[in-house]
Amino acid sequence: MTSGIKFTSTEMRYIALFESVSNASAKDCIIDEEQGRVIFIISEGQIGVAIGRGGRNIHTLERMTGKKHEIIEYSEDPVKFIKNALKPATVKEVRVTERPDGKKMAVVAVNPKDKGVAIGKNGKNAERLRFLAKRYFQIENVSIT
């Protein structure tokens, strides 16, 4: 799914730094200047390696770059990917449907106590999820209930 993604030289530098610090392979890197964060999409099964014991790799990267780092485990399955993107929130159900006009949308039901975590401060996690769902699965809209 990442075949159409082109990286800037800055994103490539972040990927190289991430891979050298964590020994995990990054599929994608999104630099979100507005939120002061870097989002890495990593290969399936590498979340533990990427984070490191006690979050050591993340802390090292954040110290080196001065930005927050978020790691999401990739999955070919949009339902699993959406669940991964919303961790640590507990996702009860994800429904991906196609509207009559051909556009895909997803409705995500989260545990009521985790709704704030899923949406994030000022909606930043929901915004990140919408961006990634569109980037990888051509899902036009994601609503969190």
Backbone as CSV, one residue per row, in Angstrom:
resi,resn,N_x,N_y,N_z,CA_x,CA_y,CA_z,C_x,C_y,C_z
1,MET,0.807,-1.201,0.000,0.000,0.000,0.000,0.852,1.268,0.000
2,THR,2.104,1.184,0.420,2.941,2.377,0.520,3.644,2.700,-0.785
3,SER,3.319,2.026,-1.862,4.049,2.195,-3.120,3.961,3.613,-3.681
4,GLY,2.859,4.326,-3.435,2.713,5.666,-3.998,3.255,6.766,-3.102
5,ILE,3.841,6.418,-1.978,4.314,7.418,-1.024,5.744,7.820,-1.363
6,LYS,5.950,9.124,-1.463,7.297,9.647,-1.722,7.769,10.377,-0.467
7,PHE,9.027,10.139,-0.112,9.577,10.752,1.092,10.406,11.973,0.751
8,THR,10.339,12.974,1.633,11.227,14.124,1.504,12.573,13.724,2.109
9,SER,13.595,14.527,1.880,14.911,14.206,2.451,14.852,14.241,3.976
10,THR,14.037,15.122,4.542,13.902,15.196,6.002,13.268,13.917,6.536
11,GLU,12.213,13.435,5.872,11.570,12.191,6.298,12.538,11.019,6.189
12,MET,13.345,11.008,5.136,14.325,9.924,4.973,15.369,9.960,6.090
13,ARG,15.766,11.157,6.507,16.722,11.267,7.623,16.104,10.760,8.925
14,TYR,14.831,11.110,9.155,14.151,10.622,10.358,14.038,9.096,10.336
15,ILE,13.708,8.518,9.174,13.608,7.059,9.060,14.958,6.414,9.348
16,ALA,16.025,6.956,8.779,17.368,6.399,9.003,17.736,6.471,10.485
17,LEU,17.435,7.602,11.121,17.725,7.755,12.549,16.903,6.752,13.364
18,PHE,15.612,6.652,13.066,14.721,5.736,13.775,15.223,4.301,13.658
19,GLU,15.567,3.893,12.435,16.006,2.513,12.220,17.340,2.228,12.896
20,SER,18.238,3.215,12.928,19.532,2.976,13.579,19.394,2.920,15.100
21,VAL,18.488,3.704,15.675,18.290,3.696,17.126,17.514,2.459,17.572
22,SER,16.468,2.079,16.808,15.549,1.036,17.276,15.782,-0.359,16.693
23,ASN,16.475,-0.454,15.567,16.628,-1.722,14.841,15.296,-2.271,14.328
24,ALA,14.290,-1.415,14.218,13.002,-1.801,13.622,12.924,-1.128,12.255
25,SER,12.155,-1.708,11.334,12.073,-1.089,10.010,10.803,-0.250,9.889
26,ALA,10.993,0.973,9.437,9.879,1.912,9.273,9.352,1.828,7.852
27,LYS,8.036,1.731,7.717,7.390,1.725,6.403,7.085,3.146,5.955
28,ASP,6.876,4.027,6.936,6.454,5.388,6.627,6.843,6.322,7.771
29,CYS,6.947,7.588,7.429,7.281,8.613,8.411,6.482,9.860,8.051
30,ILE,5.736,10.377,9.000,4.971,11.604,8.786,5.456,12.619,9.808
31,ILE,5.924,13.758,9.323,6.370,14.823,10.216,5.210,15.803,10.349
32,ASP,4.699,15.910,11.557,3.569,16.793,11.850,4.108,18.001,12.617
33,GLU,4.527,19.027,11.869,5.110,20.219,12.487,4.107,20.929,13.387
34,GLU,2.847,20.943,12.962,1.804,21.636,13.710,1.678,21.105,15.137
35,GLN,1.763,19.784,15.288,1.649,19.148,16.604,3.018,18.861,17.230
36,GLY,4.097,19.156,16.506,5.437,18.906,17.029,5.728,17.431,17.234
37,ARG,5.302,16.614,16.299,5.491,15.169,16.457,5.924,14.527,15.149
38,VAL,6.510,13.341,15.286,6.881,12.513,14.144,6.172,11.178,14.338
39,ILE,5.468,10.731,13.299,4.714,9.488,13.371,5.402,8.460,12.471
40,PHE,5.748,7.326,13.052,6.363,6.245,12.286,5.366,5.105,12.152
41,ILE,5.245,4.589,10.942,4.468,3.375,10.701,5.513,2.282,10.531
42,ILE,5.416,1.264,11.376,6.441,0.215,11.345,5.856,-1.105,10.875
43,SER,6.731,-1.995,10.463,6.312,-3.314,9.986,5.620,-4.088,11.101
44,GLU,4.700,-4.951,10.694,3.957,-5.774,11.649,4.901,-6.591,12.519
45,GLY,4.562,-6.677,13.804,5.327,-7.505,14.733,6.566,-6.851,15.299
46,GLN,6.822,-5.587,14.977,8.054,-4.942,15.446,7.822,-3.848,16.490
47,ILE,6.622,-3.769,17.039,6.299,-2.685,17.962,7.195,-2.707,19.207
48,GLY,7.437,-3.894,19.753,8.273,-4.008,20.949,9.710,-3.568,20.685
49,VAL,10.263,-4.002,19.571,11.626,-3.629,19.181,11.706,-2.123,18.969
50,ALA,10.683,-1.570,18.321,10.685,-0.136,18.001,10.650,0.729,19.251
51,ILE,9.827,0.361,20.216,9.686,1.161,21.433,10.899,0.981,22.338
52,GLY,11.381,-0.241,22.443,12.524,-0.526,23.312,12.078,-0.752,24.749
53,ARG,12.955,-1.360,25.522,12.650,-1.668,26.925,12.369,-0.373,27.689
54,GLY,11.168,-0.317,28.286,10.793,0.858,29.067,10.681,2.129,28.220
55,GLY,10.503,1.977,26.911,10.386,3.147,26.037,11.708,3.819,25.730
56,ARG,12.801,3.113,25.945,14.147,3.679,25.783,14.376,4.278,24.392
57,ASN,13.976,3.568,23.347,14.220,4.070,21.984,13.453,5.361,21.714
58,ILE,12.217,5.413,22.181,11.406,6.618,21.987,12.047,7.799,22.715
59,HIS,12.441,7.579,23.950,13.065,8.665,24.731,14.346,9.152,24.060
60,THR,15.141,8.237,23.551,16.383,8.606,22.860,16.074,9.460,21.630
61,LEU,15.121,9.021,20.822,14.742,9.768,19.620,14.196,11.149,19.968
62,GLU,13.362,11.218,20.997,12.781,12.504,21.385,13.854,13.465,21.883
63,ARG,14.836,12.939,22.608,15.944,13.772,23.080,16.770,14.284,21.897
64,MET,16.995,13.419,20.913,17.835,13.774,19.767,17.161,14.776,18.829
65,THR,15.831,14.670,18.687,15.132,15.499,17.693,14.345,16.658,18.294
66,GLY,14.034,16.581,19.580,13.228,17.623,20.212,11.748,17.533,19.845
67,LYS,11.325,16.411,19.271,9.915,16.219,18.893,9.370,14.967,19.582
68,LYS,8.048,14.928,19.752,7.396,13.725,20.255,7.399,12.695,19.127
69,HIS,7.500,11.421,19.489,7.488,10.347,18.490,6.354,9.387,18.790
70,GLU,5.604,9.046,17.756,4.515,8.093,17.884,4.777,6.946,16.921
71,ILE,4.495,5.742,17.400,4.749,4.553,16.583,3.447,3.775,16.435
72,ILE,3.134,3.437,15.189,1.931,2.660,14.897,2.343,1.444,14.083
73,GLU,1.839,0.290,14.499,2.145,-0.949,13.789,1.233,-1.085,12.573
74,TYR,1.835,-1.323,11.416,1.086,-1.441,10.168,0.366,-2.779,10.091
75,SER,-0.737,-2.798,9.367,-1.430,-4.038,9.035,-2.100,-3.840,7.684
76,GLU,-2.109,-4.893,6.865,-2.798,-4.851,5.575,-4.311,-4.757,5.772
77,ASP,-4.780,-5.217,6.926,-6.202,-5.210,7.257,-6.567,-3.844,7.852
78,PRO,-7.448,-3.082,7.191,-7.776,-1.749,7.694,-8.356,-1.754,9.109
79,VAL,-9.131,-2.779,9.462,-9.711,-2.857,10.805,-8.606,-2.983,11.848
80,LYS,-7.656,-3.869,11.604,-6.541,-4.061,12.546,-5.659,-2.807,12.596
81,PHE,-5.427,-2.191,11.448,-4.612,-0.977,11.405,-5.264,0.142,12.223
82,ILE,-6.564,0.314,12.079,-7.278,1.348,12.841,-7.174,1.061,14.335
83,LYS,-7.314,-0.207,14.726,-7.168,-0.570,16.142,-5.754,-0.245,16.633
84,ASN,-4.746,-0.563,15.818,-3.358,-0.266,16.195,-3.139,1.236,16.348
85,ALA,-3.745,2.017,15.441,-3.551,3.465,15.450,-4.193,4.125,16.667
86,LEU,-5.197,3.478,17.239,-5.884,4.070,18.390,-5.372,3.563,19.737
87,LYS,-4.419,2.665,19.742,-3.881,2.172,21.012,-3.338,3.356,21.800
88,PRO,-3.524,3.381,23.097,-3.976,2.350,24.032,-5.491,2.309,24.252
89,ALA,-6.282,3.061,23.500,-7.736,3.021,23.650,-8.257,1.631,23.288
90,THR,-9.285,1.186,23.998,-9.898,-0.108,23.728,-10.957,0.067,22.651
91,VAL,-10.727,-0.541,21.501,-11.655,-0.449,20.377,-12.578,-1.657,20.441
92,LYS,-13.886,-1.390,20.506,-14.865,-2.472,20.562,-15.189,-3.008,19.171
93,GLU,-15.305,-2.089,18.189,-15.704,-2.516,16.845,-15.262,-1.476,15.816
94,VAL,-14.906,-1.968,14.628,-14.602,-1.094,13.492,-15.423,-1.591,12.314
95,ARG,-16.224,-0.711,11.741,-17.005,-1.061,10.551,-16.549,-0.183,9.393
96,VAL,-16.060,-0.819,8.337,-15.671,-0.093,7.126,-16.744,-0.375,6.084
97,THR,-17.362,0.687,5.580,-18.422,0.523,4.592,-18.139,1.405,3.379
98,GLU,-18.750,1.018,2.270,-18.608,1.804,1.046,-19.948,2.451,0.734
99,ARG,-19.935,3.757,0.556,-21.153,4.499,0.244,-21.523,4.273,-1.229
100,PRO,-22.761,4.611,-1.607,-23.177,4.424,-3.007,-22.279,5.165,-4.012
101,ASP,-21.676,6.289,-3.582,-20.793,7.031,-4.498,-19.392,6.421,-4.590
102,GLY,-19.169,5.283,-3.896,-17.887,4.590,-3.985,-16.881,4.982,-2.917
103,LYS,-17.189,6.004,-2.131,-16.256,6.430,-1.079,-16.393,5.527,0.137
104,LYS,-15.245,5.184,0.720,-15.243,4.331,1.904,-15.254,5.194,3.158
105,MET,-15.916,4.673,4.194,-15.883,5.338,5.493,-15.790,4.279,6.584
106,ALA,-15.307,4.715,7.741,-15.169,3.795,8.864,-15.835,4.389,10.093
107,VAL,-16.521,3.534,10.833,-17.108,3.924,12.109,-16.410,3.082,13.160
108,VAL,-15.824,3.765,14.137,-15.050,3.087,15.166,-15.757,3.262,16.505
109,ALA,-16.118,2.148,17.130,-16.742,2.188,18.456,-15.664,1.884,19.494
110,VAL,-15.455,2.838,20.397,-14.453,2.647,21.449,-15.155,2.558,22.797
111,ASN,-14.470,1.997,23.749,-14.965,1.937,25.114,-15.212,3.381,25.575
112,PRO,-16.391,3.679,26.149,-16.688,5.057,26.543,-15.612,5.721,27.405
113,LYS,-14.979,4.968,28.291,-13.941,5.573,29.134,-12.663,5.899,28.343
114,ASP,-12.513,5.321,27.156,-11.325,5.567,26.326,-11.577,6.567,25.198
115,LYS,-12.773,7.128,25.140,-13.102,8.023,24.031,-12.168,9.232,23.981
116,GLY,-11.851,9.785,25.132,-10.932,10.931,25.188,-9.554,10.576,24.661
117,VAL,-9.064,9.395,25.008,-7.759,8.921,24.535,-7.796,8.726,23.021
118,ALA,-8.887,8.141,22.520,-9.008,7.868,21.081,-9.040,9.162,20.276
119,ILE,-9.767,10.149,20.758,-9.890,11.418,20.034,-8.639,12.274,20.227
120,GLY,-8.102,12.288,21.430,-6.893,13.051,21.713,-7.184,14.520,21.984
121,LYS,-6.202,15.179,22.556,-6.336,16.604,22.874,-6.552,17.398,21.588
122,ASN,-7.603,18.195,21.570,-7.987,18.981,20.386,-8.195,18.105,19.142
123,GLY,-8.526,16.831,19.344,-8.820,15.936,18.217,-7.603,15.465,17.444
124,LYS,-6.388,15.605,18.028,-5.183,15.286,17.253,-5.070,13.799,16.899
125,ASN,-5.516,12.903,17.775,-5.444,11.464,17.454,-6.462,11.085,16.391
126,ALA,-7.658,11.661,16.469,-8.678,11.405,15.451,-8.202,11.936,14.098
127,GLU,-7.583,13.102,14.099,-7.068,13.698,12.864,-5.968,12.814,12.260
128,ARG,-5.073,12.316,13.112,-4.009,11.416,12.663,-4.607,10.152,12.046
129,LEU,-5.627,9.587,12.697,-6.270,8.378,12.198,-6.919,8.626,10.835
130,ARG,-7.608,9.744,10.679,-8.244,10.063,9.388,-7.197,10.179,8.284
131,PHE,-6.103,10.862,8.588,-5.025,11.031,7.610,-4.469,9.674,7.180
132,LEU,-4.167,8.810,8.152,-3.562,7.507,7.854,-4.537,6.565,7.145
133,ALA,-5.811,6.592,7.543,-6.810,5.725,6.893,-6.963,6.110,5.418
134,LYS,-6.889,7.393,5.147,-6.995,7.846,3.757,-5.718,7.502,2.983
135,ARG,-4.578,7.685,3.626,-3.277,7.446,2.988,-3.093,5.985,2.584
136,TYR,-3.529,5.066,3.443,-3.282,3.650,3.189,-4.454,2.884,2.602
137,PHE,-5.684,3.278,2.952,-6.835,2.467,2.572,-7.903,3.243,1.798
138,GLN,-7.624,4.483,1.426,-8.571,5.334,0.703,-9.909,5.444,1.436
139,ILE,-9.849,5.447,2.761,-11.044,5.646,3.587,-11.199,7.152,3.765
140,GLU,-12.284,7.699,3.227,-12.479,9.154,3.188,-12.809,9.754,4.553
141,ASN,-13.564,9.025,5.390,-13.954,9.582,6.675,-13.934,8.509,7.745
142,VAL,-13.524,8.921,8.943,-13.516,8.021,10.085,-14.237,8.735,11.214
143,SER,-15.256,8.095,11.785,-15.904,8.705,12.941,-15.729,7.785,14.146
144,ILE,-15.454,8.411,15.270,-15.218,7.674,16.512,-16.439,7.867,17.395
145,THR,-17.064,6.743,17.796,-18.264,6.825,18.648,-18.040,6.134,19.966
